[in-house]
């Protein structure tokens, strides 16, 4: 059996694929550890200007690996702490890296996969995809940044309802709620996600990274502090070649070509 997560970097796009279709792409310890390593590579590799996350098989992910979790009751808390080290570092790096992250959900997304969908900067869903909370159905609660990113996407009250009532949303319901950016026909999902990733990869990556971090701080800062963070981020970006290219080319009524630095 190969790696649970595959990574291919081509033309500035890091293509991250959940790659254990025969198992339903479970979030087990091996998966979480590998995803962390992949996220680090995407964060550190300066050729990466956008990230596209998708999955192979009949499920995007079945979420928690219940077979592993039920082997030893006494070891379960330790397993959770070990697994979430990798999962949480991966999601943190995807959230804070300069490269925008696009997630393409082609099928059922369960538990931690929903948190990952919420953490992505853009989430495209096939029309037949579904999003299942799952956590409280097994007596647990959200991890993977779910309590951070779900309220940001869909609001606190709707998050409580989704999690506590253990709801399953269609792609359209997830779109109306704000979890999903766009719903596309099943056979058009891969092309739509690739097109969006390519569009983002051609953009000013330093600006994207600053925007991502500003959006993460917006609930925590008074408006004056947030505006100072904006000013300081703007000043940092002004030192990049992309910013100078953008300003001068648009001033000359030409379309700028950004290079990610």
Secondary structure as the mmCIF struct_conf table of DSSP 4:
data_model
#
loop_
_struct_conf.conf_type_id
_struct_conf.id
_struct_conf.beg_label_comp_id
_struct_conf.beg_label_asym_id
_struct_conf.beg_label_seq_id
_struct_conf.end_label_comp_id
_struct_conf.end_label_asym_id
_struct_conf.end_label_seq_id
BEND BEND1 UNK A 4 UNK A 4
STRN STRN1 UNK A 5 UNK A 10
TURN_TY1_P TURN_TY1_P1 UNK A 11 UNK A 12
STRN STRN2 UNK A 13 UNK A 18
HELX_RH_3T_P HELX_RH_3T_P1 UNK A 21 UNK A 23
TURN_TY1_P TURN_TY1_P2 UNK A 24 UNK A 24
STRN STRN3 UNK A 27 UNK A 27
HELX_RH_AL_P HELX_RH_AL_P1 UNK A 29 UNK A 44
TURN_TY1_P TURN_TY1_P3 UNK A 46 UNK A 47
STRN STRN4 UNK A 50 UNK A 55
BEND BEND2 UNK A 57 UNK A 58
STRN STRN5 UNK A 59 UNK A 61
STRN STRN6 UNK A 64 UNK A 64
HELX_RH_AL_P HELX_RH_AL_P2 UNK A 66 UNK A 69
TURN_TY1_P TURN_TY1_P4 UNK A 70 UNK A 70
BEND BEND3 UNK A 71 UNK A 71
TURN_TY1_P TURN_TY1_P5 UNK A 73 UNK A 75
HELX_RH_AL_P HELX_RH_AL_P3 UNK A 76 UNK A 96
BEND BEND4 UNK A 97 UNK A 99
STRN STRN7 UNK A 100 UNK A 105
BEND BEND5 UNK A 107 UNK A 107
STRN STRN8 UNK A 108 UNK A 110
TURN_TY1_P TURN_TY1_P6 UNK A 111 UNK A 111
HELX_RH_AL_P HELX_RH_AL_P4 UNK A 112 UNK A 119
BEND BEND6 UNK A 120 UNK A 121
STRN STRN9 UNK A 122 UNK A 126
TURN_TY1_P TURN_TY1_P7 UNK A 127 UNK A 128
STRN STRN10 UNK A 130 UNK A 132
HELX_RH_3T_P HELX_RH_3T_P2 UNK A 135 UNK A 138
TURN_TY1_P TURN_TY1_P8 UNK A 139 UNK A 139
TURN_TY1_P TURN_TY1_P9 UNK A 144 UNK A 145
HELX_RH_AL_P HELX_RH_AL_P5 UNK A 146 UNK A 154
HELX_RH_AL_P HELX_RH_AL_P6 UNK A 156 UNK A 164
TURN_TY1_P TURN_TY1_P10 UNK A 165 UNK A 166
STRN STRN11 UNK A 168 UNK A 170
HELX_RH_AL_P HELX_RH_AL_P7 UNK A 171 UNK A 177
TURN_TY1_P TURN_TY1_P11 UNK A 178 UNK A 178
BEND BEND7 UNK A 179 UNK A 179
BEND BEND8 UNK A 181 UNK A 181
STRN STRN12 UNK A 182 UNK A 184
HELX_RH_3T_P HELX_RH_3T_P3 UNK A 186 UNK A 188
HELX_RH_AL_P HELX_RH_AL_P8 UNK A 189 UNK A 201
TURN_TY1_P TURN_TY1_P12 UNK A 202 UNK A 202
BEND BEND9 UNK A 203 UNK A 203
HELX_RH_AL_P HELX_RH_AL_P9 UNK A 205 UNK A 217
TURN_TY1_P TURN_TY1_P13 UNK A 218 UNK A 220
BEND BEND10 UNK A 221 UNK A 221
HELX_RH_AL_P HELX_RH_AL_P10 UNK A 223 UNK A 238
TURN_TY1_P TURN_TY1_P14 UNK A 239 UNK A 239
BEND BEND11 UNK A 240 UNK A 240
HELX_RH_AL_P HELX_RH_AL_P11 UNK A 241 UNK A 251
TURN_TY1_P TURN_TY1_P15 UNK A 252 UNK A 253
#
